[in-house]
Amino acid sequence: MIRTLRQRCPVPSRSAVWVLAASLTACGLAPAPADQVLAGAPAIAAANEPNAASAQEQLDAAARAAVAAAAAAPADPQLALAAAMALFRSADLRLLRATCAAAAAAPDLAAVLRADDRIEDAVRAEVLGLCQDGLAFAERAQKAAPGVAGHLAIALHLSLLAWAKGPARALLAGEGPRLLREIDAAVAADPTFDGGAPLRLSGRCRAKAPWPVGDRAAARVALQRAVELSPVAIHWLFLGDLLAADGDLAAALAAWQKAAAGPADAGTAAALPWLHELARRRVAAFPAPGAR
């Protein structure tokens, strides 16, 4: 979907949630086959990233094993769900790492917050391939055993597909409304599931999306509930981004400072070093009082 107009401090587009690119160049991008992505070297190199290679390799190996298990037992919804989530985590770390690399070269806070606008097509193609297969597994699981986990898995993959495809293509495909439906179904089923992940995704989606899908007031309620339920780094990071977009820079800075030192939950443990790095980049780039 088309990215919302940014205000004084634009909201960044970041991993495992709704992240929307400004560029239209990705609209016709071909997906990289997921099996090749998982078996090869990632498009984003591991230079200057302590433990990045091992973290990505571990997630890729877990995804290969989960996909193989689900393929061997196509009637098992739990194996399909496990494959969907493993593919999401592999794709999400690729996007997160690439965003951190772009943020490291950003000259100011506005550029830090737009870091994922500058991610190369090779990474987009990898994310697209992984999430297309992941979405298929999530849909299989949800069809066989409906529930909050299936709704959330579908929504997570749709969020990364919207970023990887580019805004025009995602808009034409109608994926924004579908994403909201899946998120709302997950929230209705259990907002506390996986440490408040449905609330986190609801807040991020509504904070990022343009009218008539976007709703920053509702987004703030969802993210504040997520923080209260589970004050982990990713929740503080997303809340800070929303506060910055609303012009509440002091509160945004406080939230990013908490994100920079915050813990992970089970679902975001592998991503924690890069979540911390994104928060630190925001804090370091925060303008001096006289420059705001």
C-alpha positions as a printed Julia matrix, in Angstrom:
292×3 Matrix{Float64}:
   0.0     0.0     0.0
   1.06    3.6    -0.52
   3.15    4.87    2.36
   1.55    7.5     4.54
   2.86   11.05    4.35
   5.51   11.6     6.97
   5.36   14.38    9.48
   8.19   15.95   11.46
   9.82   12.63   12.23
   8.64   10.03    9.75
   7.75    6.55   10.88
  10.26    4.0     9.63
   9.31    0.82    7.87
  10.81   -2.04    9.88
  10.6    -5.85    9.89
   7.98   -8.54   11.18
   5.11   -6.11   11.02
   3.62   -3.6     8.39
   6.57   -2.08    6.57
   5.83   -0.07    3.45
   8.4     1.03    0.87
   8.39    4.38   -0.86
   9.94    3.15   -4.1
   7.86    1.72   -6.91
  10.81   -0.1    -8.43
   9.98   -3.33   -6.6
   6.55   -3.68   -8.19
   7.64   -6.19  -10.83
  10.29   -7.92   -8.73
  10.52  -11.68   -9.19
  10.67  -13.74   -6.0
  13.81  -15.7    -5.3
  12.92  -19.41   -4.86
  12.71  -20.08   -1.14
  14.71  -23.31   -1.28
  17.56  -21.51   -3.01
  17.4   -18.6    -0.59
  17.64  -20.9     2.41
  20.48  -22.92    0.91
  22.62  -20.03   -0.31
  24.44  -17.02    1.08
  22.07  -14.17    2.06
  21.99  -11.12   -0.19
  22.9    -8.96    2.79
  26.48   -9.69    3.85
  27.45  -10.19    7.47
  30.23   -7.61    7.48
  30.35   -5.51   10.66
  27.58   -7.59   12.25
  28.79   -9.67   15.19
  27.18  -13.11   15.11
  25.01  -12.18   12.12
  26.13  -15.05    9.94
  25.47  -17.66   12.62
  22.1   -16.13   13.52
  20.95  -16.14    9.9
  22.34  -19.62    9.28
  20.52  -20.97   12.32
  17.21  -19.47   11.23
  17.7   -20.7     7.67
  18.54  -24.21    8.88
  15.46  -24.21   11.11
  13.33  -23.09    8.17
  14.71  -25.84    5.91
  13.94  -28.46    8.53
  10.45  -27.1     9.2
   9.59  -26.94    5.51
  10.79  -30.49    4.98
   8.72  -31.74    7.91
   5.6   -29.95    6.69
   6.09  -31.22    3.15
   6.39  -34.79    4.44
   3.11  -34.54    6.38
   0.83  -32.16    4.42
  -2.21  -32.95    6.57
  -0.56  -31.8     9.8
  -1.57  -28.17   10.56
   0.97  -27.78   13.36
   3.85  -28.66   11.04
   2.48  -26.26    8.43
   2.28  -23.51   11.05
   5.81  -24.24   12.23
   7.06  -23.96    8.64
   5.21  -20.68    8.16
   6.73  -19.13   11.26
  10.22  -20.43   10.5
  10.08  -18.89    7.03
   8.84  -15.61    8.5
  11.68  -15.44   11.01
  14.23  -16.1     8.28
  12.76  -13.37    6.07
  12.32  -10.95    8.95
  15.96  -11.15    9.99
  17.06  -10.47    6.42
  14.94   -7.34    6.32
  16.04   -6.24    9.76
  19.72   -6.69    8.98
  19.41   -4.79    5.72
  17.55   -1.98    7.47
  20.3    -1.7    10.09
  22.95   -1.54    7.38
  21.09    1.29    5.65
  20.5     3.11    8.94
  24.24    3.01    9.68
  24.86    5.2     6.63
  21.99    7.61    7.31
  23.02   11.25    7.93
  20.14   12.27   10.2
  17.1    11.03   12.08
  14.75   11.37    9.13
  17.05    9.18    7.04
  17.41    6.65    9.86
  13.64    6.38    9.99
  13.5     5.79    6.23
  16.33    3.29    6.14
  14.34    0.47    4.58
  13.5     2.66    1.6
  17.1     2.06    0.48
  17.23   -1.72    0.67
  18.39   -3.39   -2.51
  16.17   -5.52   -4.71
  18.17   -8.68   -3.98
  16.99   -8.59   -0.36
  13.44   -7.79   -1.44
  13.46  -10.79   -3.77
  14.59  -13.08   -0.95
  11.88  -11.8     1.39
   9.28  -12.13   -1.35
  10.2   -15.75   -2.07
  10.3   -16.79    1.58
   7.02  -15.08    2.45
   5.11  -16.39   -0.55
   5.89  -19.92    0.57
   5.33  -19.0     4.2
   1.92  -17.56    3.44
   0.9   -20.79    1.69
   1.89  -22.82    4.77
   0.04  -20.4     7.06
  -3.11  -20.62    4.95
  -2.89  -24.42    4.99
  -2.59  -24.45    8.76
  -5.45  -22.02    9.26
  -7.75  -23.94    6.95
  -7.13  -27.2     8.82
  -7.14  -25.77   12.35
  -8.46  -22.2    12.59
  -7.15  -20.07   15.42
  -5.19  -17.07   16.56
  -1.84  -18.56   15.53
  -2.97  -19.03   11.94
  -4.44  -15.54   11.67
  -1.24  -14.05   13.04
   1.01  -16.09   10.75
  -0.98  -15.04    7.69
  -0.85  -11.39    8.76
   2.88  -11.46    9.41
   3.61  -12.78    5.95
   1.21  -10.32    4.32
   3.0    -7.47    6.08
   6.39   -8.43    4.64
   4.92   -9.16    1.21
   3.46   -5.63    1.13
   6.94   -4.26    1.75
   8.73   -6.57   -0.67
   6.29   -6.08   -3.54
   6.17   -2.33   -3.28
   3.22   -0.06   -2.5
   1.48    0.05   -5.89
   1.4    -3.69   -6.36
   0.26   -4.36   -2.8
  -2.5    -1.78   -3.17
  -3.74   -3.28   -6.43
  -3.71   -6.76   -4.9
  -5.98   -5.64   -2.07
  -3.56   -6.96    0.52
  -4.02   -4.06    2.95
  -7.67   -4.82    3.76
  -6.9    -8.53    3.99
  -4.02   -7.83    6.35
  -6.32   -5.82    8.62
  -8.91   -8.58    8.63
  -6.35  -11.16    9.7
  -4.9    -8.87   12.36
  -8.32   -8.02   13.76
  -9.24  -11.71   13.86
  -6.05  -12.46   15.81
  -6.71   -9.62   18.26
 -10.3   -10.75   18.73
  -9.18  -14.32   19.39
  -6.41  -13.49   21.87
  -4.65  -10.1    22.03
  -2.12  -11.51   24.51
  -0.98  -14.33   22.22
   2.8   -14.6    21.8
   3.51  -11.72   24.15
   0.97   -9.38   22.56
   2.05   -9.97   18.96
  -1.47   -9.32   17.57
  -1.54   -5.95   19.35
   1.98   -5.14   18.1
   1.05   -5.87   14.51
  -2.26   -4.03   14.8
  -0.5    -0.94   16.11
   2.24   -1.04   13.52
  -0.18   -1.57   10.65
  -2.54    1.2    11.63
   0.32    3.58   12.36
   1.79    3.04    8.9
  -1.18    2.68    6.61
  -2.75    5.59    4.71
  -6.4     6.61    4.94
  -8.85    4.88    5.09
  -6.9     1.97    6.56
  -4.61    3.95    8.83
  -5.72    5.02   12.28
  -2.96    6.38   14.5
  -5.24    6.85   17.49
  -6.14    3.17   17.4
  -2.49    2.33   16.73
  -1.41    4.16   19.89
  -3.96    2.28   21.98
  -2.75   -1.06   20.59
   0.95   -0.31   21.07
   0.46    1.04   24.56
  -1.44   -2.13   25.45
   1.39   -4.18   23.96
   3.99   -2.3    26.03
   1.95   -2.73   29.21
   1.5    -6.42   28.52
   5.1    -7.08   27.53
   7.63   -4.21   27.76
  10.08   -5.72   25.28
  12.37   -3.89   22.89
  10.25   -4.24   19.76
   7.18   -2.79   21.47
   9.09    0.25   22.72
  10.67    0.72   19.29
   7.34    0.73   17.48
   5.68    2.96   20.07
   8.56    5.42   19.78
   8.16    5.55   16.02
   4.46    6.32   16.35
   5.11    9.03   18.93
   7.69   10.6    16.62
   5.23   10.59   13.73
   2.75   12.38   15.97
   5.35   15.01   16.83
   5.86   13.93   20.44
   9.63   13.8    20.15
  10.48   13.76   23.85
   8.25   10.75   24.44
   9.63    9.1    21.3
  13.19    9.51   22.57
  12.27    7.99   25.93
  10.65    5.03   24.22
  13.67    4.47   21.94
  15.99    4.59   24.94
  13.96    1.83   26.56
  14.02   -0.11   23.28
  17.81    0.19   23.09
  18.18   -1.71   26.37
  14.96   -3.7    26.4
  14.65   -7.48   26.51
  13.21   -9.8    23.91
  10.38  -12.25   24.12
  10.55  -15.73   22.63
   9.38  -14.57   19.22
  11.93  -11.77   18.86
  14.97  -13.27   20.61
  16.95  -13.87   17.4
  16.29  -10.32   16.23
  17.18   -8.55   19.49
  20.7    -7.32   18.55
  19.31   -5.6    15.47
  16.3    -4.17   17.31
  18.74   -2.68   19.82
  20.84   -1.3    16.96
  17.86    0.39   15.3
  16.89    1.98   18.6
  20.45    3.16   19.23
  20.6     4.71   15.76
  17.44    6.67   16.49
  18.78    7.9    19.82
  22.15    8.85   18.33
  20.53   10.76   15.48
  18.04   12.57   17.69
  18.35   16.31   17.04
  19.67   18.66   19.68
  16.96   20.85   21.32
  17.89   23.9    19.27
  17.75   21.97   16.0
  14.23   20.49   16.31
